Amino acid sequence: SSGINAEYGRAKEEEMRKAMEEAEATAKAKKELEEKFEKLQTERNAIQTELEKERQAAIDAEEMVFKLEGKQKDLEEENNELIDRIEEEEENNFSVAEMKRAVESELSKTQEEMRLLGEKLKSAGGDIAGKEQELKDKDAEDMLRKYKAKAEKE
């Protein structure tokens, strides 16, 4: 009976040892799974954080695009205004150039008229001086004749 008990004891011991080994293996597997889970959880959190950063970057990029579109629109409007002003200035410059040509032409005509009048005045002045001299000569002749006639009477 002591052999049976010893055998039974050994069997129980073996059973206990196997149970302990299984428990250790299970505990080890559980610990490995928990570590794997924690590692996956950490990776998931890192991915989640990265995703949030990318979402924020996308939002920031959309806001930047919106701002740039607004700025582009403003610059296009300003550019169109400048083009209109340039066209106006070109039209004004054309009008001014036309007026300048008209004034230059009028000035040229006036200068030519002045030149011709100057020539007429010179020629008239010469004529007047000549006629004045003729009159003086004639007056002198008349006076001389009258003097001679008076002298002959006396």
CYANA upper distance limits for C-alpha pairs under 8 A (distance plus 0.5 A):
  1 SER  CA      5 ASN  CA      6.59
  2 SER  CA      6 ALA  CA      6.34
  3 GLY  CA      7 GLU  CA      6.35
  4 ILE  CA      8 TYR  CA      6.24
  5 ASN  CA      9 GLY  CA      6.27
  6 ALA  CA     10 ARG  CA      6.47
  7 GLU  CA     11 ALA  CA      6.48
  8 TYR  CA     12 LYS  CA      6.49
  9 GLY  CA     13 GLU  CA      6.39
 10 ARG  CA     14 GLU  CA      6.41
 11 ALA  CA     15 GLU  CA      6.46
 12 LYS  CA     16 MET  CA      6.41
 13 GLU  CA     17 ARG  CA      6.40
 14 GLU  CA     18 LYS  CA      6.52
 15 GLU  CA     19 ALA  CA      6.45
 16 MET  CA     20 MET  CA      6.44
 17 ARG  CA     21 GLU  CA      6.53
 18 LYS  CA     22 GLU  CA      6.46
 19 ALA  CA     23 ALA  CA      6.41
 20 MET  CA     24 GLU  CA      6.44
 21 GLU  CA     25 ALA  CA      6.40
 22 GLU  CA     26 THR  CA      6.32
 23 ALA  CA     27 ALA  CA      6.38
 24 GLU  CA     28 LYS  CA      6.35
 25 ALA  CA     29 ALA  CA      6.42
 26 THR  CA     30 LYS  CA      6.32
 27 ALA  CA     31 LYS  CA      6.46
 28 LYS  CA     32 GLU  CA      6.58
 29 ALA  CA     33 LEU  CA      6.50
 30 LYS  CA     34 GLU  CA      6.51
 31 LYS  CA     35 GLU  CA      6.56
 32 GLU  CA     36 LYS  CA      6.49
 33 LEU  CA     37 PHE  CA      6.41
 34 GLU  CA     38 GLU  CA      6.54
 35 GLU  CA     39 LYS  CA      6.53
 36 LYS  CA     40 LEU  CA      6.54
 37 PHE  CA     41 GLN  CA      6.42
 38 GLU  CA     42 THR  CA      6.55
 39 LYS  CA     43 GLU  CA      6.68
 40 LEU  CA     44 ARG  CA      6.42
 41 GLN  CA     45 ASN  CA      6.58
 42 THR  CA     46 ALA  CA      6.63
 43 GLU  CA     47 ILE  CA      6.56
 44 ARG  CA     48 GLN  CA      6.47
 45 ASN  CA     49 THR  CA      6.51
 46 ALA  CA     50 GLU  CA      6.58
 47 ILE  CA     51 LEU  CA      6.46
 48 GLN  CA     52 GLU  CA      6.67
 49 THR  CA     53 LYS  CA      6.75
 50 GLU  CA     54 GLU  CA      6.68
 51 LEU  CA     55 ARG  CA      6.57
 52 GLU  CA     56 GLN  CA      6.61
 53 LYS  CA     57 ALA  CA      6.53
 54 GLU  CA     58 ALA  CA      6.54
 55 ARG  CA     59 ILE  CA      6.68
 56 GLN  CA     60 ASP  CA      6.52
 57 ALA  CA     61 ALA  CA      6.46
 58 ALA  CA     62 GLU  CA      6.62
 59 ILE  CA     63 GLU  CA      6.72
 60 ASP  CA     64 MET  CA      6.59
 61 ALA  CA     65 VAL  CA      6.58
 62 GLU  CA     66 PHE  CA      6.63
 63 GLU  CA     67 LYS  CA      6.65
 64 MET  CA     68 LEU  CA      6.48
 65 VAL  CA     69 GLU  CA      6.46
 66 PHE  CA     70 GLY  CA      6.77
 67 LYS  CA     71 LYS  CA      6.65
 68 LEU  CA     72 GLN  CA      6.37
 69 GLU  CA     73 LYS  CA      6.57
 70 GLY  CA     74 ASP  CA      6.71
 71 LYS  CA     75 LEU  CA      6.58
 72 GLN  CA     76 GLU  CA      6.53
 73 LYS  CA     77 GLU  CA      6.71
 74 ASP  CA     78 GLU  CA      6.66
 75 LEU  CA     79 ASN  CA      6.42
 76 GLU  CA     80 ASN  CA      6.60
 77 GLU  CA     81 GLU  CA      6.70
 78 GLU  CA     82 LEU  CA      6.70
 79 ASN  CA     83 ILE  CA      6.66
 80 ASN  CA     84 ASP  CA      6.66
 81 GLU  CA     85 ARG  CA      6.66
 82 LEU  CA     86 ILE  CA      6.51
 83 ILE  CA     87 GLU  CA      6.65
 84 ASP  CA     88 GLU  CA      6.65
 85 ARG  CA     89 GLU  CA      6.53
 86 ILE  CA     90 GLU  CA      6.53
 87 GLU  CA     91 GLU  CA      6.66
 88 GLU  CA     92 ASN  CA      6.57
 89 GLU  CA     93 ASN  CA      6.36
 90 GLU  CA     94 PHE  CA      6.53
 91 GLU  CA     95 SER  CA      6.67
 92 ASN  CA     96 VAL  CA      6.49
 93 ASN  CA     97 ALA  CA      6.45
 94 PHE  CA     98 GLU  CA      6.65
 95 SER  CA     99 MET  CA      6.65
 96 VAL  CA    100 LYS  CA      6.46
 97 ALA  CA    101 ARG  CA      6.61
 98 GLU  CA    102 ALA  CA      6.69
 99 MET  CA    103 VAL  CA      6.55
100 LYS  CA    104 GLU  CA      6.49
101 ARG  CA    105 SER  CA      6.53
102 ALA  CA    106 GLU  CA      6.61
103 VAL  CA    107 LEU  CA      6.43
104 GLU  CA    108 SER  CA      6.52
105 SER  CA    109 LYS  CA      6.78
106 GLU  CA    110 THR  CA      6.60
107 LEU  CA    111 GLN  CA      6.50
108 SER  CA    112 GLU  CA      6.70
109 LYS  CA    113 GLU  CA      6.66
110 THR  CA    114 MET  CA      6.56
111 GLN  CA    115 ARG  CA      6.64
112 GLU  CA    116 LEU  CA      6.70
113 GLU  CA    117 LEU  CA      6.54
114 MET  CA    118 GLY  CA      6.46
115 ARG  CA    119 GLU  CA      6.77
116 LEU  CA    120 LYS  CA      6.71
117 LEU  CA    121 LEU  CA      6.48
118 GLY  CA    122 LYS  CA      6.62
119 GLU  CA    123 SER  CA      6.61
120 LYS  CA    124 ALA  CA      6.28
121 LEU  CA    125 GLY  CA      6.14
122 LYS  CA    126 GLY  CA      6.58
123 SER  CA    127 ASP  CA      6.65
124 ALA  CA    128 ILE  CA      6.42
125 GLY  CA    129 ALA  CA      6.53
126 GLY  CA    130 GLY  CA      6.52
127 ASP  CA    131 LYS  CA      6.52
128 ILE  CA    132 GLU  CA      6.43
129 ALA  CA    133 GLN  CA      6.62
130 GLY  CA    134 GLU  CA      6.69
131 LYS  CA    135 LEU  CA      6.56
132 GLU  CA    136 LYS  CA      6.62
133 GLN  CA    137 ASP  CA      6.51
134 GLU  CA    138 LYS  CA      6.47
135 LEU  CA    139 ASP  CA      6.41
136 LYS  CA    140 ALA  CA      6.47
137 ASP  CA    141 GLU  CA      6.58
138 LYS  CA    142 ASP  CA      6.54
139 ASP  CA    143 MET  CA      6.51
140 ALA  CA    144 LEU  CA      6.47
141 GLU  CA    145 ARG  CA      6.54
142 ASP  CA    146 LYS  CA      6.59
143 MET  CA    147 TYR  CA      6.50
144 LEU  CA    148 LYS  CA      6.51
145 ARG  CA    149 ALA  CA      6.44
146 LYS  CA    150 LYS  CA      6.47
147 TYR  CA    151 ALA  CA      6.49
148 LYS  CA    152 GLU  CA      6.59
149 ALA  CA    153 LYS  CA      6.83
150 LYS  CA    154 GLU  CA      7.00
